[in-house]
Each structure stands twice: as structure tokens, then as C-alpha cells.
Amino acid sequence: MTRLSRRAFHQLGLGAALVSTASGRAFAQAPELVIGAANPMSGVFAFAGVEGFEGGRDHFEFVNKNGGVAGRRIRYVNEDSGYRVDNAVAIFTRITSQHQTPVFFGDSTGFQKAINPELNRRGTTVMAGASFASEIDNPQAFPNQWIPGPNYSDQMRVLLRYIASQKKGASVVFVHSDTEFGRDPIAAGEAEAKRLELNLVEKIVTQPGSVDVSGDVLKIRRRNPDYVIFHGYVLQPIPEFMAQARQAGMTSKFMGTFYSTDTVLMNRAGAAADGYMGVSAYNFDPAATGTQIDAIRAANAGKTRTHAYYQGWTNAMLAVEVLKRTLAANEELNAVNMMKHARSIKNYDTGGVVGVPITMTGNSFPHGRVYQYSAADKMLKPASDWITISASS
């Protein structure tokens, strides 16, 4: 057996195995790689938290069945945050104190912002999660986090570029919730609409969730725009907007960003959601092929999965790739080394999960596609090709 120095042991994360051997127990295999997570498994966002958790879980099971990462199994340790920042912080502290945790998945923008100073202070763990917040897409302020797709501003840019490709000078209305989430991409959307010479004719701000929208529908009706873009909602009140607009005889096309564009949610809305268009980072083309998309189908025969599932799968896939690259370079699993290898992801083949090779730009992967919901077929269908938002555009 080749003799390894103590430093080499720790670079490979084999400290635990060394202790086991010294105590006389057999060294049967390399130690597990622990990935921690705080997902909302209960509460109002449980529908996304459960799907996100199961997406990550299924990917790690797929990896373990195929030999793990450099021969090491992934152990996925998840706890229910209930979508509360204080709970998520407590879970992060507990899991990382009990295990060496190179990667942790958060449940929200609020948690990922709150834990960021501690994440940077420790320098031991990198983070991804459910957030697409534009603020987190900043390597200087958030050096140890990534976003598994385009940030909200880039999602808005994808929609506006699709509109510009369909009708020169089209008129557009923005409708967003009066929340940090809802306000996130509005300034960037205004600038992009101006650059594309689109006509932004109205901005409407509402409370999130189920609210009386009749007055706002009248505002939209008076403007009679070609497109209405929603942001800052999970689903409600978008179907109510669409239903009232259709009853009023409007022909505007309705669109939205990631969290308001989902087959499962659209199916709940039924006929009112027919024709709705939205942006996603992931591949819902039934003709898509590839190792990863085939594995998703094999794990979910007969099921319809949400965007959150694909988000969880993608975060897990990226985490595994980062771990592989760091271990292959014989480097310690610390935040500096892992983020160096995360930022080396360029033209990466996701095995069909994303329809184009992806490249990390800033902290995100700015590739998206516009889909249109068919109520008759109960599915999202591609309406555009893949659109990449480059840093210079």
C-alpha cells in the first residue's frame, strides 16, 4: 500500500477512515460525502420543498448506484424548515456541526442571504438552493453560492427577448407582487424593454396570493397590451387575472417567470391557464434525450414532476460535478477550492436536463426557454428555442 501523508489524508477527506483504522476496525470503504439541506417539507411551500428534496434525493441515489463520487457514497441529510429562516439557520448549524458538510441546499432567498456571512466566515461549505434572486448572482457579495439557472432578472430578459422576436414594438404590462421577490427583476425588465424598443405601457403592483383583481384587470383592459408579464407569485392570482381578462374579450398573451410556470400548478388552474407562457431553466421537451433526463424518467414513471423537482436534481448534479472536480484535482473540500471548480463549469453537458450546454456566469447559469401551457394536453410545450443571456447583453 502506498504510504500517504496526514495532509494527503485530509485532502481526500479520509480522516475518519484513518481514525477507524487506528482503533482496530476494518477500513471497508472511503467515508461518505454528506450533503445537507433545509427544505420546507411542511407549510405553504411544502409543494415545492418536497419536490426539491425528492429531486436531489433521486439524483444522489442515481449517483450512488453508479459508483458514487470517486468511490464515495453521497449521504443526503435533510430536515424540514417549514419555510422559516430561523428554522433553516438552526438546521444548517446542527447538520454542519454533526457532519463535515461540503455542500448545503437552502430553502429560500431569505435564508441564503441570512446565512451568507457565516458561510463566508467558515469557508468550509458551499451553498445552492431554491433562490433565483438577482442579488445572490454576485460573486463578490455571495462568493460561495450558485443559482441553478437564470436569476429573476435574466428570466425577465428571456421573456422580453421572446416578445421582441414575435412582434416589433409590442406593448407590455408588468404585474408583480409587492414583495422583495416581486420587485426583484422590475428595474432590469424596464431597461431591457427599452433596449429592445418594446412599449412598457403599465406596471401594476398587487399583494401576493388570492386578491381581488377586478380593478387591475380594468387597468390592463384599458391598455389592451400585446403581453402581460407576471412576477412574484407562485400561482394565484394569475388564473383569476386570465379568467377575468378572457371574459372581457381581451386577447393579450399572459406570461410569467419560473415559480409561476409549472405543469402541476397549471393543471390545477385548468382551462383558465390555457395558452399561458412562461420561462424555465429546465427541459420539458418530450423529445429530449440524455443520460440525466433518462434517469429522471426512469425514477418517475407515470408521475408529473414540477419545476422544483428539476431544480433539486440540477442542484444535486452540479454539487456532484463540483465534488468530482475538486477530488480529481486532489484538493481539500473547502469553499475556495469547490467554488473555483464550480466556476470552471463551461459548456457543460447536463445530460438533457437543460437543452443546451451550460456555463456558470457570475453565480448563475443564464439559460432559459419559453414554454406554453396546453390545457387540453395538460403539459407545457416549447414555444422558443433556448435563450442565453450573456454578461455583455
Contacts in CASP RR format, 6 or more apart in sequence:
PFRMAT RR
TARGET T0000
AUTHOR 0000-0000-0000
METHOD contacts of the structure
MODEL  1
MTRLSRRAFHQLGLGAALVSTASGRAFAQAPELVIGAANPMSGVFAFAGV
EGFEGGRDHFEFVNKNGGVAGRRIRYVNEDSGYRVDNAVAIFTRITSQHQ
TPVFFGDSTGFQKAINPELNRRGTTVMAGASFASEIDNPQAFPNQWIPGP
NYSDQMRVLLRYIASQKKGASVVFVHSDTEFGRDPIAAGEAEAKRLELNL
VEKIVTQPGSVDVSGDVLKIRRRNPDYVIFHGYVLQPIPEFMAQARQAGM
TSKFMGTFYSTDTVLMNRAGAAADGYMGVSAYNFDPAATGTQIDAIRAAN
AGKTRTHAYYQGWTNAMLAVEVLKRTLAANEELNAVNMMKHARSIKNYDT
GGVVGVPITMTGNSFPHGRVYQYSAADKMLKPASDWITISASS
4 12 0 8 1.000
4 14 0 8 1.000
6 18 0 8 1.000
8 330 0 8 1.000
9 15 0 8 1.000
9 17 0 8 1.000
9 18 0 8 1.000
10 332 0 8 1.000
11 330 0 8 1.000
11 331 0 8 1.000
11 332 0 8 1.000
12 30 0 8 1.000
12 327 0 8 1.000
12 330 0 8 1.000
13 31 0 8 1.000
13 100 0 8 1.000
13 332 0 8 1.000
13 333 0 8 1.000
14 30 0 8 1.000
14 31 0 8 1.000
15 31 0 8 1.000
16 31 0 8 1.000
17 27 0 8 1.000
17 30 0 8 1.000
17 31 0 8 1.000
20 26 0 8 1.000
20 27 0 8 1.000
21 27 0 8 1.000
29 71 0 8 1.000
29 72 0 8 1.000
29 73 0 8 1.000
30 70 0 8 1.000
30 71 0 8 1.000
30 72 0 8 1.000
31 72 0 8 1.000
32 72 0 8 1.000
32 73 0 8 1.000
32 74 0 8 1.000
32 75 0 8 1.000
33 69 0 8 1.000
33 72 0 8 1.000
33 73 0 8 1.000
33 74 0 8 1.000
33 75 0 8 1.000
33 102 0 8 1.000
33 323 0 8 1.000
34 75 0 8 1.000
34 77 0 8 1.000
34 95 0 8 1.000
34 99 0 8 1.000
34 100 0 8 1.000
34 101 0 8 1.000
34 102 0 8 1.000
35 60 0 8 1.000
35 74 0 8 1.000
35 75 0 8 1.000
35 76 0 8 1.000
35 77 0 8 1.000
35 101 0 8 1.000
35 102 0 8 1.000
35 103 0 8 1.000
35 104 0 8 1.000
35 105 0 8 1.000
35 316 0 8 1.000
35 319 0 8 1.000
36 76 0 8 1.000
36 77 0 8 1.000
36 78 0 8 1.000
36 95 0 8 1.000
36 96 0 8 1.000
36 99 0 8 1.000
36 101 0 8 1.000
36 103 0 8 1.000
36 104 0 8 1.000
36 105 0 8 1.000
37 53 0 8 1.000
37 76 0 8 1.000
37 77 0 8 1.000
37 78 0 8 1.000
37 79 0 8 1.000
37 104 0 8 1.000
37 105 0 8 1.000
37 106 0 8 1.000
38 78 0 8 1.000
38 79 0 8 1.000
38 80 0 8 1.000
38 81 0 8 1.000
38 87 0 8 1.000
38 88 0 8 1.000
38 91 0 8 1.000
38 92 0 8 1.000
38 104 0 8 1.000
38 105 0 8 1.000
38 106 0 8 1.000
38 107 0 8 1.000
38 111 0 8 1.000
39 49 0 8 1.000
39 50 0 8 1.000
39 52 0 8 1.000
39 53 0 8 1.000
39 78 0 8 1.000
39 79 0 8 1.000
39 80 0 8 1.000
39 81 0 8 1.000
39 105 0 8 1.000
39 106 0 8 1.000
39 107 0 8 1.000
40 46 0 8 1.000
40 48 0 8 1.000
40 49 0 8 1.000
40 80 0 8 1.000
40 81 0 8 1.000
40 82 0 8 1.000
40 83 0 8 1.000
40 107 0 8 1.000
40 108 0 8 1.000
41 49 0 8 1.000
41 50 0 8 1.000
41 53 0 8 1.000
41 78 0 8 1.000
41 80 0 8 1.000
41 81 0 8 1.000
41 82 0 8 1.000
42 80 0 8 1.000
42 82 0 8 1.000
43 82 0 8 1.000
43 83 0 8 1.000
44 83 0 8 1.000
45 82 0 8 1.000
45 83 0 8 1.000
45 107 0 8 1.000
45 234 0 8 1.000
46 82 0 8 1.000
47 264 0 8 1.000
47 306 0 8 1.000
47 308 0 8 1.000
48 130 0 8 1.000
48 234 0 8 1.000
48 259 0 8 1.000
48 306 0 8 1.000
48 308 0 8 1.000
49 107 0 8 1.000
49 130 0 8 1.000
49 308 0 8 1.000
51 305 0 8 1.000
51 306 0 8 1.000
51 308 0 8 1.000
51 309 0 8 1.000
51 312 0 8 1.000
52 130 0 8 1.000
52 308 0 8 1.000
52 309 0 8 1.000
52 311 0 8 1.000
52 312 0 8 1.000
53 78 0 8 1.000
53 312 0 8 1.000
54 309 0 8 1.000
55 305 0 8 1.000
55 309 0 8 1.000
55 310 0 8 1.000
55 312 0 8 1.000
55 313 0 8 1.000
55 316 0 8 1.000
56 76 0 8 1.000
56 105 0 8 1.000
56 312 0 8 1.000
56 313 0 8 1.000
56 315 0 8 1.000
56 316 0 8 1.000
57 76 0 8 1.000
57 78 0 8 1.000
58 295 0 8 1.000
58 296 0 8 1.000
58 299 0 8 1.000
58 300 0 8 1.000
58 313 0 8 1.000
59 295 0 8 1.000
59 312 0 8 1.000
59 313 0 8 1.000
59 316 0 8 1.000
59 317 0 8 1.000
59 320 0 8 1.000
60 74 0 8 1.000
60 76 0 8 1.000
60 316 0 8 1.000
60 320 0 8 1.000
61 299 0 8 1.000
62 295 0 8 1.000
62 299 0 8 1.000
63 69 0 8 1.000
63 74 0 8 1.000
63 316 0 8 1.000
63 320 0 8 1.000
64 73 0 8 1.000
64 74 0 8 1.000
67 73 0 8 1.000
68 74 0 8 1.000
69 320 0 8 1.000
69 323 0 8 1.000
69 324 0 8 1.000
69 327 0 8 1.000
70 323 0 8 1.000
70 324 0 8 1.000
70 327 0 8 1.000
70 328 0 8 1.000
74 320 0 8 1.000
75 99 0 8 1.000
77 95 0 8 1.000
77 99 0 8 1.000
77 101 0 8 1.000
79 91 0 8 1.000
79 94 0 8 1.000
79 95 0 8 1.000
80 87 0 8 1.000
81 87 0 8 1.000
81 88 0 8 1.000
81 91 0 8 1.000
81 106 0 8 1.000
81 107 0 8 1.000
81 111 0 8 1.000
82 107 0 8 1.000
83 107 0 8 1.000
83 108 0 8 1.000
85 108 0 8 1.000
85 110 0 8 1.000
85 111 0 8 1.000
85 114 0 8 1.000
88 106 0 8 1.000
88 107 0 8 1.000
88 108 0 8 1.000
88 111 0 8 1.000
88 114 0 8 1.000
88 115 0 8 1.000
89 111 0 8 1.000
89 114 0 8 1.000
89 115 0 8 1.000
92 104 0 8 1.000
92 106 0 8 1.000
92 111 0 8 1.000
92 115 0 8 1.000
92 118 0 8 1.000
95 101 0 8 1.000
95 104 0 8 1.000
96 104 0 8 1.000
96 122 0 8 1.000
96 124 0 8 1.000
96 125 0 8 1.000
100 124 0 8 1.000
100 333 0 8 1.000
101 124 0 8 1.000
101 125 0 8 1.000
102 124 0 8 1.000
102 125 0 8 1.000
102 126 0 8 1.000
102 323 0 8 1.000
102 333 0 8 1.000
102 338 0 8 1.000
103 125 0 8 1.000
103 126 0 8 1.000
103 127 0 8 1.000
103 128 0 8 1.000
103 319 0 8 1.000
103 322 0 8 1.000
103 323 0 8 1.000
103 338 0 8 1.000
104 125 0 8 1.000
104 126 0 8 1.000
104 127 0 8 1.000
105 127 0 8 1.000
105 128 0 8 1.000
105 129 0 8 1.000
105 130 0 8 1.000
105 312 0 8 1.000
105 315 0 8 1.000
106 112 0 8 1.000
106 127 0 8 1.000
106 128 0 8 1.000
106 129 0 8 1.000
106 130 0 8 1.000
106 131 0 8 1.000
107 129 0 8 1.000
107 130 0 8 1.000
108 130 0 8 1.000
108 131 0 8 1.000
109 130 0 8 1.000
109 131 0 8 1.000
109 133 0 8 1.000
109 135 0 8 1.000
109 136 0 8 1.000
109 180 0 8 1.000
109 181 0 8 1.000
110 131 0 8 1.000
112 127 0 8 1.000
112 129 0 8 1.000
112 131 0 8 1.000
112 133 0 8 1.000
112 136 0 8 1.000
112 142 0 8 1.000
112 145 0 8 1.000
113 133 0 8 1.000
113 135 0 8 1.000
113 136 0 8 1.000
115 127 0 8 1.000
116 141 0 8 1.000
116 142 0 8 1.000
116 144 0 8 1.000
116 145 0 8 1.000
119 125 0 8 1.000
119 126 0 8 1.000
119 127 0 8 1.000
119 144 0 8 1.000
119 145 0 8 1.000
119 335 0 8 1.000
120 143 0 8 1.000
120 144 0 8 1.000
120 335 0 8 1.000
122 335 0 8 1.000
123 144 0 8 1.000
123 334 0 8 1.000
123 335 0 8 1.000
123 336 0 8 1.000
124 334 0 8 1.000
124 335 0 8 1.000
125 144 0 8 1.000
125 335 0 8 1.000
126 144 0 8 1.000
126 145 0 8 1.000
126 146 0 8 1.000
126 322 0 8 1.000
126 335 0 8 1.000
126 338 0 8 1.000
126 339 0 8 1.000
126 342 0 8 1.000
127 144 0 8 1.000
127 145 0 8 1.000
127 146 0 8 1.000
128 145 0 8 1.000
128 146 0 8 1.000
128 147 0 8 1.000
128 148 0 8 1.000
128 315 0 8 1.000
128 318 0 8 1.000
128 319 0 8 1.000
129 147 0 8 1.000
129 148 0 8 1.000
129 311 0 8 1.000
129 312 0 8 1.000
129 315 0 8 1.000
130 308 0 8 1.000
130 311 0 8 1.000
131 147 0 8 1.000
132 147 0 8 1.000
132 149 0 8 1.000
132 150 0 8 1.000
132 151 0 8 1.000
132 152 0 8 1.000
132 155 0 8 1.000
132 258 0 8 1.000
132 364 0 8 1.000
133 147 0 8 1.000
133 151 0 8 1.000
133 152 0 8 1.000
133 181 0 8 1.000
133 184 0 8 1.000
134 151 0 8 1.000
134 152 0 8 1.000
134 153 0 8 1.000
134 154 0 8 1.000
134 184 0 8 1.000
134 185 0 8 1.000
134 188 0 8 1.000
135 141 0 8 1.000
135 142 0 8 1.000
135 184 0 8 1.000
136 142 0 8 1.000
136 145 0 8 1.000
136 147 0 8 1.000
136 151 0 8 1.000
136 363 0 8 1.000
137 147 0 8 1.000
137 151 0 8 1.000
137 153 0 8 1.000
137 362 0 8 1.000
137 363 0 8 1.000
137 364 0 8 1.000
138 362 0 8 1.000
138 363 0 8 1.000
139 343 0 8 1.000
139 362 0 8 1.000
139 363 0 8 1.000
142 363 0 8 1.000
143 335 0 8 1.000
143 339 0 8 1.000
144 335 0 8 1.000
144 339 0 8 1.000
145 363 0 8 1.000
146 318 0 8 1.000
146 339 0 8 1.000
146 342 0 8 1.000
146 360 0 8 1.000
146 363 0 8 1.000
146 364 0 8 1.000
146 365 0 8 1.000
147 363 0 8 1.000
147 364 0 8 1.000
147 365 0 8 1.000
148 281 0 8 1.000
148 311 0 8 1.000
148 312 0 8 1.000
148 314 0 8 1.000
148 315 0 8 1.000
148 318 0 8 1.000
148 365 0 8 1.000
149 281 0 8 1.000
149 314 0 8 1.000
149 358 0 8 1.000
149 364 0 8 1.000
149 365 0 8 1.000
149 366 0 8 1.000
149 367 0 8 1.000
149 368 0 8 1.000
150 157 0 8 1.000
150 158 0 8 1.000
150 279 0 8 1.000
150 281 0 8 1.000
150 364 0 8 1.000
150 365 0 8 1.000
150 366 0 8 1.000
150 367 0 8 1.000
150 368 0 8 1.000
150 389 0 8 1.000
151 185 0 8 1.000
151 364 0 8 1.000
151 366 0 8 1.000
152 181 0 8 1.000
152 184 0 8 1.000
152 185 0 8 1.000
152 231 0 8 1.000
152 257 0 8 1.000
152 258 0 8 1.000
153 184 0 8 1.000
153 185 0 8 1.000
153 188 0 8 1.000
153 189 0 8 1.000
154 364 0 8 1.000
154 366 0 8 1.000
154 389 0 8 1.000
155 185 0 8 1.000
155 257 0 8 1.000
155 258 0 8 1.000
155 279 0 8 1.000
155 368 0 8 1.000
156 185 0 8 1.000
156 188 0 8 1.000
156 189 0 8 1.000
156 192 0 8 1.000
156 229 0 8 1.000
156 231 0 8 1.000
156 257 0 8 1.000
157 188 0 8 1.000
157 189 0 8 1.000
157 192 0 8 1.000
157 389 0 8 1.000
158 279 0 8 1.000
158 368 0 8 1.000
158 369 0 8 1.000
158 370 0 8 1.000
158 387 0 8 1.000
158 389 0 8 1.000
159 229 0 8 1.000
159 255 0 8 1.000
159 256 0 8 1.000
159 257 0 8 1.000
159 277 0 8 1.000
159 278 0 8 1.000
159 279 0 8 1.000
159 370 0 8 1.000
160 172 0 8 1.000
160 189 0 8 1.000
160 192 0 8 1.000
160 193 0 8 1.000
160 196 0 8 1.000
160 198 0 8 1.000
160 229 0 8 1.000
161 192 0 8 1.000
161 196 0 8 1.000
161 387 0 8 1.000
162 277 0 8 1.000
162 370 0 8 1.000
162 383 0 8 1.000
162 384 0 8 1.000
162 387 0 8 1.000
163 170 0 8 1.000
163 172 0 8 1.000
163 196 0 8 1.000
163 198 0 8 1.000
163 226 0 8 1.000
163 227 0 8 1.000
163 255 0 8 1.000
164 170 0 8 1.000
164 196 0 8 1.000
164 197 0 8 1.000
164 198 0 8 1.000
165 384 0 8 1.000
167 226 0 8 1.000
168 197 0 8 1.000
169 197 0 8 1.000
169 198 0 8 1.000
169 199 0 8 1.000
170 198 0 8 1.000
170 199 0 8 1.000
170 225 0 8 1.000
170 226 0 8 1.000
170 227 0 8 1.000
171 198 0 8 1.000
171 199 0 8 1.000
171 200 0 8 1.000
171 201 0 8 1.000
171 223 0 8 1.000
171 224 0 8 1.000
171 225 0 8 1.000
171 226 0 8 1.000
171 227 0 8 1.000
172 193 0 8 1.000
172 198 0 8 1.000
172 199 0 8 1.000
172 200 0 8 1.000
172 201 0 8 1.000
172 225 0 8 1.000
172 226 0 8 1.000
172 227 0 8 1.000
172 228 0 8 1.000
172 229 0 8 1.000
173 200 0 8 1.000
173 201 0 8 1.000
173 202 0 8 1.000
173 203 0 8 1.000
173 204 0 8 1.000
173 220 0 8 1.000
173 223 0 8 1.000
173 225 0 8 1.000
173 227 0 8 1.000
173 228 0 8 1.000
173 229 0 8 1.000
173 252 0 8 1.000
174 186 0 8 1.000
174 189 0 8 1.000
174 190 0 8 1.000
174 200 0 8 1.000
174 202 0 8 1.000
174 203 0 8 1.000
174 204 0 8 1.000
174 229 0 8 1.000
174 231 0 8 1.000
175 203 0 8 1.000
175 204 0 8 1.000
175 205 0 8 1.000
175 206 0 8 1.000
175 216 0 8 1.000
175 220 0 8 1.000
175 228 0 8 1.000
175 229 0 8 1.000
175 230 0 8 1.000
175 231 0 8 1.000
175 241 0 8 1.000
176 182 0 8 1.000
176 183 0 8 1.000
176 186 0 8 1.000
176 203 0 8 1.000
176 204 0 8 1.000
176 205 0 8 1.000
176 206 0 8 1.000
176 230 0 8 1.000
176 231 0 8 1.000
176 232 0 8 1.000
177 205 0 8 1.000
177 206 0 8 1.000
177 207 0 8 1.000
177 208 0 8 1.000
177 209 0 8 1.000
177 231 0 8 1.000
177 232 0 8 1.000
177 233 0 8 1.000
178 205 0 8 1.000
178 206 0 8 1.000
178 207 0 8 1.000
178 208 0 8 1.000
179 208 0 8 1.000
179 232 0 8 1.000
181 232 0 8 1.000
182 208 0 8 1.000
182 231 0 8 1.000
182 232 0 8 1.000
184 231 0 8 1.000
184 232 0 8 1.000
185 231 0 8 1.000
185 257 0 8 1.000
186 203 0 8 1.000
186 231 0 8 1.000
190 200 0 8 1.000
193 199 0 8 1.000
193 200 0 8 1.000
194 200 0 8 1.000
201 223 0 8 1.000
201 225 0 8 1.000
202 219 0 8 1.000
202 220 0 8 1.000
202 223 0 8 1.000
202 225 0 8 1.000
204 216 0 8 1.000
204 219 0 8 1.000
204 220 0 8 1.000
206 213 0 8 1.000
206 216 0 8 1.000
206 237 0 8 1.000
208 232 0 8 1.000
208 233 0 8 1.000
209 233 0 8 1.000
209 234 0 8 1.000
209 236 0 8 1.000
209 237 0 8 1.000
210 236 0 8 1.000
210 237 0 8 1.000
210 240 0 8 1.000
211 236 0 8 1.000
211 237 0 8 1.000
213 237 0 8 1.000
213 240 0 8 1.000
213 241 0 8 1.000
213 244 0 8 1.000
214 244 0 8 1.000
216 241 0 8 1.000
217 241 0 8 1.000
217 244 0 8 1.000
217 245 0 8 1.000
217 248 0 8 1.000
220 228 0 8 1.000
220 241 0 8 1.000
220 245 0 8 1.000
220 250 0 8 1.000
220 252 0 8 1.000
221 245 0 8 1.000
221 248 0 8 1.000
221 250 0 8 1.000
224 250 0 8 1.000
224 252 0 8 1.000
225 252 0 8 1.000
226 252 0 8 1.000
226 253 0 8 1.000
227 252 0 8 1.000
227 253 0 8 1.000
227 254 0 8 1.000
227 255 0 8 1.000
228 241 0 8 1.000
228 245 0 8 1.000
228 252 0 8 1.000
228 253 0 8 1.000
228 254 0 8 1.000
228 255 0 8 1.000
229 255 0 8 1.000
229 256 0 8 1.000
229 257 0 8 1.000
230 238 0 8 1.000
230 241 0 8 1.000
230 254 0 8 1.000
230 255 0 8 1.000
230 256 0 8 1.000
230 257 0 8 1.000
230 260 0 8 1.000
231 256 0 8 1.000
231 257 0 8 1.000
231 260 0 8 1.000
232 257 0 8 1.000
232 259 0 8 1.000
232 260 0 8 1.000
233 259 0 8 1.000
233 260 0 8 1.000
234 259 0 8 1.000
234 260 0 8 1.000
234 265 0 8 1.000
235 260 0 8 1.000
235 262 0 8 1.000
235 265 0 8 1.000
235 268 0 8 1.000
235 269 0 8 1.000
238 254 0 8 1.000
238 256 0 8 1.000
238 260 0 8 1.000
238 269 0 8 1.000
238 273 0 8 1.000
238 276 0 8 1.000
239 269 0 8 1.000
239 270 0 8 1.000
239 272 0 8 1.000
239 273 0 8 1.000
240 272 0 8 1.000
241 254 0 8 1.000
242 254 0 8 1.000
242 272 0 8 1.000
242 273 0 8 1.000
242 276 0 8 1.000
243 272 0 8 1.000
245 252 0 8 1.000
245 254 0 8 1.000
246 272 0 8 1.000
253 275 0 8 1.000
253 277 0 8 1.000
254 275 0 8 1.000
254 276 0 8 1.000
254 277 0 8 1.000
255 276 0 8 1.000
255 277 0 8 1.000
255 278 0 8 1.000
255 279 0 8 1.000
255 370 0 8 1.000
256 276 0 8 1.000
256 277 0 8 1.000
256 278 0 8 1.000
256 279 0 8 1.000
257 278 0 8 1.000
257 279 0 8 1.000
258 279 0 8 1.000
258 280 0 8 1.000
258 281 0 8 1.000
258 307 0 8 1.000
259 307 0 8 1.000
260 278 0 8 1.000
261 276 0 8 1.000
261 277 0 8 1.000
261 278 0 8 1.000
261 279 0 8 1.000
261 280 0 8 1.000
261 307 0 8 1.000
261 371 0 8 1.000
261 373 0 8 1.000
261 380 0 8 1.000
262 306 0 8 1.000
262 307 0 8 1.000
262 308 0 8 1.000
263 284 0 8 1.000
263 304 0 8 1.000
263 306 0 8 1.000
263 373 0 8 1.000
263 378 0 8 1.000
263 379 0 8 1.000
263 380 0 8 1.000
264 304 0 8 1.000
264 305 0 8 1.000
264 306 0 8 1.000
265 306 0 8 1.000
266 273 0 8 1.000
266 276 0 8 1.000
266 373 0 8 1.000
266 375 0 8 1.000
266 378 0 8 1.000
266 380 0 8 1.000
267 304 0 8 1.000
267 378 0 8 1.000
270 375 0 8 1.000
271 375 0 8 1.000
273 373 0 8 1.000
273 375 0 8 1.000
274 373 0 8 1.000
274 374 0 8 1.000
274 375 0 8 1.000
274 376 0 8 1.000
275 372 0 8 1.000
275 373 0 8 1.000
275 374 0 8 1.000
275 375 0 8 1.000
276 372 0 8 1.000
276 373 0 8 1.000
277 370 0 8 1.000
277 371 0 8 1.000
277 372 0 8 1.000
277 373 0 8 1.000
277 383 0 8 1.000
278 370 0 8 1.000
278 371 0 8 1.000
278 372 0 8 1.000
279 368 0 8 1.000
279 369 0 8 1.000
279 370 0 8 1.000
279 371 0 8 1.000
280 307 0 8 1.000
280 310 0 8 1.000
280 368 0 8 1.000
280 369 0 8 1.000
280 371 0 8 1.000
280 380 0 8 1.000
281 310 0 8 1.000
281 311 0 8 1.000
281 314 0 8 1.000
281 354 0 8 1.000
281 365 0 8 1.000
281 367 0 8 1.000
281 368 0 8 1.000
282 307 0 8 1.000
282 310 0 8 1.000
282 311 0 8 1.000
282 314 0 8 1.000
282 353 0 8 1.000
282 354 0 8 1.000
283 293 0 8 1.000
283 352 0 8 1.000
283 353 0 8 1.000
283 354 0 8 1.000
283 355 0 8 1.000
283 369 0 8 1.000
284 371 0 8 1.000
284 379 0 8 1.000
284 380 0 8 1.000
284 381 0 8 1.000
284 382 0 8 1.000
285 355 0 8 1.000
285 382 0 8 1.000
286 379 0 8 1.000
288 352 0 8 1.000
288 355 0 8 1.000
289 352 0 8 1.000
290 351 0 8 1.000
290 352 0 8 1.000
291 351 0 8 1.000
291 352 0 8 1.000
292 313 0 8 1.000
292 317 0 8 1.000
292 350 0 8 1.000
292 351 0 8 1.000
292 352 0 8 1.000
292 353 0 8 1.000
293 351 0 8 1.000
293 352 0 8 1.000
293 353 0 8 1.000
296 305 0 8 1.000
296 310 0 8 1.000
296 313 0 8 1.000
296 353 0 8 1.000
300 309 0 8 1.000
304 378 0 8 1.000
310 353 0 8 1.000
313 353 0 8 1.000
314 350 0 8 1.000
314 353 0 8 1.000
314 354 0 8 1.000
317 350 0 8 1.000
317 353 0 8 1.000
318 342 0 8 1.000
318 345 0 8 1.000
321 345 0 8 1.000
321 348 0 8 1.000
322 338 0 8 1.000
322 341 0 8 1.000
322 342 0 8 1.000
322 345 0 8 1.000
323 333 0 8 1.000
323 338 0 8 1.000
325 341 0 8 1.000
325 344 0 8 1.000
326 332 0 8 1.000
326 333 0 8 1.000
326 337 0 8 1.000
326 338 0 8 1.000
326 341 0 8 1.000
327 333 0 8 1.000
329 337 0 8 1.000
329 341 0 8 1.000
331 337 0 8 1.000
342 360 0 8 1.000
343 360 0 8 1.000
343 362 0 8 1.000
345 358 0 8 1.000
345 359 0 8 1.000
345 360 0 8 1.000
346 359 0 8 1.000
346 360 0 8 1.000
347 357 0 8 1.000
347 358 0 8 1.000
347 359 0 8 1.000
348 357 0 8 1.000
348 358 0 8 1.000
348 359 0 8 1.000
349 357 0 8 1.000
350 357 0 8 1.000
350 358 0 8 1.000
354 365 0 8 1.000
354 367 0 8 1.000
354 368 0 8 1.000
354 386 0 8 1.000
355 367 0 8 1.000
355 369 0 8 1.000
355 386 0 8 1.000
356 367 0 8 1.000
356 386 0 8 1.000
356 388 0 8 1.000
358 365 0 8 1.000
358 367 0 8 1.000
359 365 0 8 1.000
361 390 0 8 1.000
361 391 0 8 1.000
362 391 0 8 1.000
366 388 0 8 1.000
366 389 0 8 1.000
366 390 0 8 1.000
367 386 0 8 1.000
367 387 0 8 1.000
367 388 0 8 1.000
367 389 0 8 1.000
368 386 0 8 1.000
368 387 0 8 1.000
368 388 0 8 1.000
369 382 0 8 1.000
369 384 0 8 1.000
369 385 0 8 1.000
369 386 0 8 1.000
369 387 0 8 1.000
370 382 0 8 1.000
370 383 0 8 1.000
370 384 0 8 1.000
370 387 0 8 1.000
371 380 0 8 1.000
371 381 0 8 1.000
371 382 0 8 1.000
371 383 0 8 1.000
372 380 0 8 1.000
372 381 0 8 1.000
372 383 0 8 1.000
373 379 0 8 1.000
373 380 0 8 1.000
373 381 0 8 1.000
374 380 0 8 1.000
374 381 0 8 1.000
END
